[in-house]
Amino acid sequence: MNALPTFPAGEVWLVGAGPGDAGLLTLHAVNALKQADVIVHDALVSAEVLGFARDGAELVFLGKRGGQPSPKQSEITARLIEDAGAGKRVLRLKGGDPFMFGRGAEEALDLVAANIPFRIIPGITAGIGGLAYAGVPVTSRDVNSSVIFLTGHDKRGISPDNVDWAATAKAGMIVMYMAMRNMGETSAKLIAAGRPADDPVMVVSNATLPDMQVVETTLERAADDIAASGIGAPAIVSIGRGNLLREQLNWHGI
């Protein structure tokens, strides 16, 4: 059996913490948590996940939340570079997967520019693992053979304008991150591009956690039903007939 890697001083490891349930951490992630000197973590990293940190590790919260005061990306990267340059083992702990709408690539490129050694440790992304906890498979041979992952807003906070909506509307399943704020506009664009107005939509908030909530709706009604339900972020939105399998696959019972 291969031994898990040693965390060298002066390195930054970009680690995916998964969607929330600490049991979904990878062995590499737990191994990193037990060695790191400094853990720079996002807002979506749960206390249970941070509980794996070694005694004496410095926990640094530098999370971004929509509509709230947040550190600039440049400030986060500067902290990683400063601590690694001081010879510390720096763990950048990000919710989900670092490379799935998590700015992991931006941070890694800044580390490259600063000549800081780094390692990428993937995590389970909410768009797959979170939906699985709600009983929704993103692919199923009898329902769909394609899936698109889409962000609901760009860095300006508005609906992205570089999406090929006609092509997106043809996907078997559409899985959207950070989508609720602009859901009305997104739904209108998809319907205009040919997506059925009655296409099933699932909204999963706090996926995999004890307070997980699920709202089932349709593309046409999604924005209104999200507002009426009071469901909050963070949430994953899935669009497509794969959502109908939840009736049989809702193993979690929520």
KAKAHU-V866477 format. One line per field, one symbol per residue. phi: phi as a letter, one per 20 degrees, with the letter a starting at -180 (. if undefined). A space follows every 50 residues. Layout:
phi->???
This chain:
phi->.ffffeeffndddeceemfqfffefeffffgfffdfecdecefeefffff fefffnfeedecedcgmcgbffgffffffffffffeneeddedcfmdged ldmffffffffgfelefbcddfcfeffdfffffendefcbgedbcbbddc eebefendgfddeefffffeffcdddeldfgdffffffffffeofffeff ccdcdlgmegegcccdbcffdgfffffffmfdefbdddcqfgfffggddf feme
